[in-house]
């Protein structure tokens, strides 16, 4: 285990990336716990409102991202400073992307239906970083053996193929399948070979003169959404909290 850790994480300089990923996920989860406690009126946490102005947690998040980013640029990737900067950057990124929907809509939609986009973008970001972290590429590693070159080459080739299939799935309008397909084998393949969703760029290009294909794609999309919409919502609600039926309220950490 120690040899694997050194050859695949430490020597290629991936330790800061791992630390950033862990701090990113932890920052997001802790923030969601705190905001849900505030929303429920439980615990010691309150909104940050100096002078009556609510401060969204995206604000300290941006500051931490800047500090961590510049710190990482100015540090050697094997130094303590690089690791510390990675942790700071990950914390800031977690705070920023937790309010991604607010940035996108320029409105306080944290507890609204639109606020689900924040959860989706966080899951996507964590998945992509995990993909990069898991790709045991030889960059930064000295004196690879023949077996190591072969194994890393296979991983790199499989990763590239999976990413290409994910792009096809995305072209077919299957964003979630494409996102999770980048890290889960065969998911991207399934999304790439099956019918495109109605209204996707692929469907507009190739189904324009194929009414049977359009009808079949629409029927399949309907059954898929009916089957998976409820489990997906429960998963998002479990992570991010259930959206309010009304407009987003000012009951979160800002």
N, C-alpha and C positions, 0 to 999 in steps of 0.2 A: 504493500500500500504506500509506504514511504517513497519507494522508487517511482511508482506511478505518479504520485503527487508532485514530486520534483520535476519529472520529465514532461508532464502534461500541463501543469499549472504554474509552478514556480519558474522553471528555466525559460519557457517562452514568454514570461512576463504577464501571465493571465491572472495573477493573484489580485491586482487592483480591480480587474473586471469582476472577479468573483465577489470581492468586498463591496463593490458598487452595487451589484445585483442584490446581495443580501440586505444591504442597508436600504435600497430602493423598495424592496418588497416589505421590509419591516416598517419603514416610514409610512408607506401607504396603509398597511394594516393597523398600525397604532393610531394613525390619524382617523381612520374610519371608526375605530372603537370610540375614540374621544368624541367625534361628532355625533355618533349615535347616542352616547351618554348625555350629551348636551341636549340633543333633540328630545330625549325621554325625561329630561330634568333630573337626572341622577348623577351622583358623584360631585367632586369639587370643581370640575371644569366649567368655565364660563367663556362667553364670547370676548374677544379682545376688542375693546371699544374705547380707545383713548380719545377724549374730547368729543365723545358721541359718534365717532366715525368707526365703522366696522372695518377691521383689517383682515382681509382674506388670507388664508395660509399660503396662497400662491405667492404672496409678497416675500415672506421670509424664505420661501422655496427658491425664488429667483435669486435672492442674495446668496444662498448656499450653493446654488448651481454655479454662479459666477466665481465664488471663492474656490470651490472644488475644481472647476474647470481650469482656471488659471494656475491653481496650485499643481494640478496634474501636468500641465504643459511645462511648468518650470522644474519638475522633479524627474529624477531618473526612475524608470519603471520598476526597478528592483529596490528602491529606497523606501524608508519609513514614510517620507513625505508623500510618495505616490499612493501608498496605502491609505494614509489619513485623508488625502485629497479625494480619493475614490469614495471613501465612506461619506464625506461631506457632500460630494456631488450626488451620490445615491439618495441621501436623505432629502436634498433639495429637489431632485427629480421626482421623488415620491410625492412631495407636497405640491409640486407644480402640476403633475399629471392627475392628481386627485381632483383638481379643479379644471381639468382640460375642457369640460363642457362649458364652464363659465367663460373661459378664454374664447372658445369657439363661437358662442352665442353673444358674448359681451353682455351677459345678464346672469343674475343669480338663479341658476337652474339646478342647484346642487341636489335638492330633494324632488325634482320634477322628473318626468319621463325622459326628457332630454339629458338629464344628469347621468343616465346609464352609460353614455358615451365615455365618461371618465373611467368607469370600471373596465369597459372593453379595451380602451387604449392602454391601460395599465397591464392587463393580461397580455395584450399583444406585445408590449414592450418587453415584459419579463420573458415571454416565449422567445422573442428574437435574440435577446441577450443570452439566454440559455443555449440557443442554437449556436451562436458564435463561441460561447464558452466551451460547449461540448465538441466543437469541431477541432480535433487534435491535429491542427496544422503544424508543419515543421518549422514555421518562422520563429526565429529566436532560439532554436534548439541546436546545440552543437553535436557533431559526430553521431548522427543517427545510424543505427544498425540497419541492415537490409530488411529485417522483419519490421522494424519501426517505420521505415520509409514505405514499405508495402501497406502496412495497417493504416498509416496516416493518409496515404494516397487514396485508399478505399473510402475512408471516412470523408475526405474532401470531395471525391467524386460523387458519393451518395448524397452529400449535403447539397452540392451544386445541382444534381438531378432533381432532388426534392424541392429545391427552391424554384427551379424552372417549372415544375409541375404546379407549384403553388401560384406562380404568375398566371398560368393558364386558367386555374380555378378562379383567380381574381378577375381575369378577363371575362369569365363566364358569370360574373356577378355573385360569386360565392366567397365573400370576404372572410367570414369566420372560418370556413373550411380552409381557405388559403393560409390564414394566419396560423391556425393550429397545425396545418399540414407542414409548416416549416420545421416543426420539432417532433411531430408524431408521424412515424413511417406509415405509408399507404393512405393516409387521410388526404394528402394532396393529390395522389394518384386517382382516388375515387372522385374527387371534385373535378379533376381534369378530364376524365373520360365520360362522365355523365352529362346529361342534357344541361344546357345553360339556363339560367333563370330568365324569365321574361323581363325585357327592358334592359338587359345587360348589353355591353358593347358587342359581345360575341353573337347574341341573339339578334340584334339589329342588323348585323352584317350577314349572317348565314341563314337566318330563319325568315328573312323578309319575304321570300317567294316560296316558303314551305309552310303552308297553313297547318298541315298535320303535325309538323314538328313544334310549331308555336302552341298548338292546342295541347299536345302531350307535355310540353315543358310547363305550361300554365297549370295543368292538372297535377303534375308532380310537385311543383312548388307549393300548391295549395295543401296537398297532403303532408308535405314535409313541414310546413309552417304549423299546421294544426297539431302535428305530432310532437314537435320539438320546442314550440314557443313557450309552453308552460314550464318544462324543465329548465330551459334557459333562463326564464324570468326568476324561477326559484333560486337558481345558482347566483344570479346577479343580485337578487335581494339578500341572499345569505351573506355575500361579501360586502355589498355597498349599502344595504338597507332598502326598505320598501319605499318607493317614491310616493309623495303626497298626491292625492287626486287633484288638488288645487295647485296654484302657482307655488313655486319654491318659497320657503319661509326663511326668515332670518334666525335660524336656530342651530347654526353650525359655527365651528371655529373659523374665524376670518382673520 
